[in-house]
Amino acid sequence: MLSPIPSFHLEKHEKRLTFPLKLFWRKLRGITCFSIDLKCISCHSVSLAVFGRAVHAMARVSDEFCFDPIDRGLALRSVNSSRSAYAYVFFSSMFFQHYCSTAAPQPCQKEKQLSLACKLIIKSVLPIFRCVNVLERHVEKCNIYTDDKDHHITFQLLCRNGIVKTHNLAFQECDPLQAVFAKHMCPNVLRAHSRLLADIMVHFPTSQEEVTLSVTPTRVCFKSYTEEDTDFTKTMVTEIQLSPDEFDYFQVGVDSEVTFCLRELRGLLAFSEATSVPVSIHFDMPGKPVAFSIEDTVLEASFILATLSDIRSEMASQEPACFSQMQERLA
Amino acid sequence: MRFRAKIVDLACLNHFSRVINTIAKLAKSCTLRLTVSKLYFILSDRVANGGVSMWCELCQGNFFDEYQMEGVAVDHNEIYLELVPENLSRALKTAQSAKAVKIKLTNKHSPCLRVAVELPSLSSSSRIVTHDIPVKVIPRRLWNDFREPSVPDFDVSIYLPALKTMKSIVERMKNISNCIVIEANLSGEMNLKIETDVVSVTTHFKDLGNPPWASEDGCQSSAQDRDLQSMAEARIDIKKLQQLLVGQQVNPTKALCNIVSKRIVHFVLLHEDVSLQYFIPALA
């Protein structure tokens, strides 16, 4: 369940405030800034394209996302309106050509330090990264920084031929939400290159909302979700059967059938194809969330989706992943 | 009632997919008639279809490596199914690298055509993608609704200009007007005309040629005595014409149209192993 009351856990932490964005801290004035340079070298660097794809993936989940710079890197988070999908992408500082997230220490800070980040509307950010392929070819460098004077983030694209495009976006302070989901406790783990998953999902129509993943130790099957009162005279049903050896890693501890929303997942698949990092799927019994994640040395991403529970009820009850205030980065 | 078919050859699969894509662009829902030697995609001229009708005929031997059909009864060895061709098109779209495609009529929750695509995979066993396409079995008493339309007693028959050219012209005309006039004469001339309050646009084609039609009983058809320059014309819904042209993915071997003045235009597109007839009624 979503814990609605912001709880300030920072006293428990040994570390200093990890969110130095005092800019957004209403009570104190301070010099705060963060600046990130994403350098895009058109010949071989795909970092801008990868970043753009991360924004696109966020867009599949929600209309707004949380832009959350911490000292180790930049986290992007979003949650959909029904709290049934949570997306998290983390770029370590090494992903960027230059990453600096600093805050001037304030002498008189006594009050609780809110761990705040910027909430941006996807509609404002997406146009900047609209055509990712075009981005790669035309943009040489992308600078992202805040202005300490007003609540704006600036995305500055330095393009070929001396063209500079500057986008100033207003943000709202937000409390970043984080899903609590113990991936390592899941009995079922599959890992495959995103190409395999994309090749599977292509067989479903783009309008297909929910998909069921069904596993036994010897069989894997993805099929369009149907329920007892599905009108089979009108619905086309698609099913893909694969053998476990198509996966890089295949562990099935418990036979299970989980149903999740395909729409949100497609964002992650497109993103992971851009990064060429294999996708891991962690899941359990129906009703418990399923996590699709990728991880490499400079970035990681997790999409945690609620699954339909087994209870035969009119309204498919969804158990959302637990959310809590930002404490630590995702386990 | 039984139907099972299999395509193994990629070129045949490709060809079949293209035919289905064309049908899907012409009709939201249509009738599939299966006989021992042929498949037919039929759209009958009901009001619901806007008076448009379609008859598409394929020889099963040109597409399928295996084909078994048992009709509803021994003396009526045929099956009539109503389906949404777009579903079939979608099922075949991602089968382009398939090892085999099997189509079978089944009845799990309700009658459907099961398209099973066997795809190559990274492992030793293939990937199998199954699509269950819902169909409705049409009872024998309704089969009369789907008889082959006869060639109308036309005033002019003429070969069509290059479909690609026609398509780009009609597409542009569509932006200006909802209806288009097709007129042609027996001297191989055809005009496509649109007219609004402010503008009228005509595209002239010539030297198209008129196909020779032998009349069965030897007597003169209404076309014979006709003045060679006199135009037969029909005003039709431009969107329907555009739908027909947009759906053509391959250039037909022969493309012609028969115009019954102010009544109907009958398009005939012939490929090596597929024939498509499309009727567009004239607007009042």
Interface residues (C-beta under 8 A of the other chain):
Chain A: L196 V202 H203 P205 F232 T233 K234 T235 M236 V237 T238 E239 I240 Q241 L242 S243 D245 E246
Chain B: N87 R90 A91 T94 K108 H109 S110 C112 S121 L122 S123 S124 S125 R127 I128 V129 T130 H131 D132 I133 P134 K136
